[in-house]
Amino acid sequence: MKRRIAVLACGWSTYFLKDFILGMQRAVKDKNIDIYVFNMYNYTEYSGFPNWTGASIFNLIHYEDFDGVVVLADLIGNVRVLERERLRILKSGKPAVCINKKMEGICCLRIDNYSGMYDAIQHIITMHNVRDIAFISGKESSIDIGERHKAYLQVLKDNNIEVNTNNIWTIEYTDYHCAYRFFSEYVKSGQKLPQAVVCANDLIALGLLKVCVENKITVPDQLKIIGFDDITETQCTLPSITTVHNNAELLGAEVVNRLEFGVNPSQLLKMKSTPVLRQSCGCAYMNTKQQSRFTLSILDDANKKEEFDTQIEVIGEIFAESADVFTLLTNVENFFTKSHNFEGSDFCIFMKSDWTSVLINSMENLPQNLNYGTQVQAICSIQGNKKYLREMINTRELIPAKMKSEESTTFIFLPIFHHSYVHGYFVAKNNLSMIDNRYGYIWTRAIGTSIEQFRKKNMYRQMSQQYLKLSTKDALSGALNRQGLDKLAKPYYAQNKKNGLTTVLFFVDINKMKHINDQFGHLHGDLAVKTVAAAAMETVPKNWLTIRYGGDEFLIVGNSRNYNGEDYCTKIKERLAAKTSVMHLPYNLSASVGTYSVPANSDLTLEQAVENVDNIMYEQKQAFHKEDDQKH
């Protein structure tokens, strides 16, 4: 039986995470072990509210079903989330390892960020005679960055260099764009440049290098730059960037070995990071093959991003343009069957079993719900680039049986949600592209937002229909009012013509209505109106339109689709007679009814057709009055 390792991750550190997973994959090869990566993203909403709903993906995990657990604790960061998962892991009794952040009762493996950063800074002090050194990082709290900053402070102290607080720069986030904006403003301000800048990661270093190029600041002559992480881009810039290799792949492989051969919960192990000396600190470096490969890949990446953006746009259009749930499901499945370059050749999109009812939920905002339920329904299942049936599985199974294989496999799980409501999850087999360039974050947010927009569209449609129903309904009779004639009957009449259907009209007029009102009062008049309306609506097909045309007149509009020439004139009268026979009214309640048919090819407007049926009804009414006068 195959063994399984659960990995809890946060996908923002894409380079580290991908290298770490690659290291695990190499370690499990030919060992009959599958890797299940549960990847979350946290973000700040437009309102400023921090959203951690992505951590709900960990709710899918039943730790007792796994043979080992890996928690990328420093990437996840959230104390509450980590404590909840720590207690669940310890309760399961399964061997576990946490990465870069100690969790009580769980073995911890860490990258020694301190030593590599210390050695890199010591190198520029000793070999390049640098004394004025700045440090730049984001506001985020991170053990990794904290260690790098600590190394910076210590190496200055060890070399008798006074720490200049003006040389410790803090930006909003530890990323390229924030670094670029900050250093652009710094250079424009005319402030004196330090001799070197030590960056908390390579993305910051790349941002600074771009500013230097734009402002003709020569690196390394006027400014030396050091990064951290040794991402591919640092090898291929000109000048190439001195950095520190974090050995994430080796860490991933070591984690597998520890889980396989036993872990000591109290153990804390560190893996040394190593400086990589290149041109940005003044050292010679040449890797033309790598630079050439990277240059060629830039266009590929740009095309890939453009293709991904198009994919996201199409997904949004599918949800926006689908008229109903059935059409939506069909369109989603058909699209992903044809286009799944990013999702991979084997993937499933699972939604909670009650998902279709949620789509037509008319609540303005869905309540918080972070659970996946006991069953999930696949709305799209692609295996080996082929479409499979949309099956339902028990949530605990996580993946359909057809996704499993004999060789060691990696499954990536991503949550699909909007605000604080979880809709389902995405799972892909042996495809790490969803953790490249934050594609997984953009993809899942696009799906979640599109679902909510579709639901809101349905909600507004229901509200509109309800408003139309209320605005076109006659309160007394329950039939449509005169607005119903304009808003419903006229479009219905036009549609009959378009569909080649004959329109059937009936006109009902209450006999001696003035007499009822004058002799017995308006309460009896109201009762007469309600009784005749009920008799008419109960007689004709339910999908026909019954309109209160005047105070005591009703117009009925139907078509030939469900009309076989029935004598509804007589049936309405008979129905009315049956109702009044048990009402013990002090007067005889009856009605005159006329009918008229309008062929689809007729040029008559609805108003002209109503005039014709009214005239026919009037003939019936005259005959009634003549007969009634003879009786009296």
LINMO-V537305 format. One line per field, one symbol per residue. ss: DSSP state (@ for helix, = for strand, . for the rest). A space follows every 10 residues. Layout:
ss = ???
This chain:
ss = ..======== ...@@@@@@@ @@@@@@@@.. ..======== ..==.....= =.@@@@@@@@ ..@@@..=== =.@@@@..@@ @@@@@@@@@@ @@...====. ..=..===== ==@@@@@@@@ @@@@@@@@.. ..======.. ..@@@@@@@@ @@@@@@@@.. ....@@@=== =....@@@@@ @@@@@@@@.. .....====. .@@@@@@@@@ @@@@...... ...===..=. .@@@@@.... .====..@@@ @@@@@@@@@@ @......=== ==.===..@@ @......@@@ @@@@@@@@@@ @@@@@@@@@@ @@@@@@@@@@ @...@@@@@@ @@@@@@@@.. ......==== ==..@@@@@. ........=. ....====== ===..==... .===@@@... @@@......= ========.. =========. ..@@@...@@ @@@@@@@@@@ @@@@@@@@@@ @@@@@@@@@@ @.=......= .@@@@@@@@@ @@@@@@@@.. ..======== ..@@@@@@@@ .@@@@@@@@@ @@@@@@@@@. ....====.. ..=======@ @@.....@@@ @@@@@@@@@@ .......... ========.. .....@@@@@ @@@@@@@@@@ @@@@@@@@@@ @.
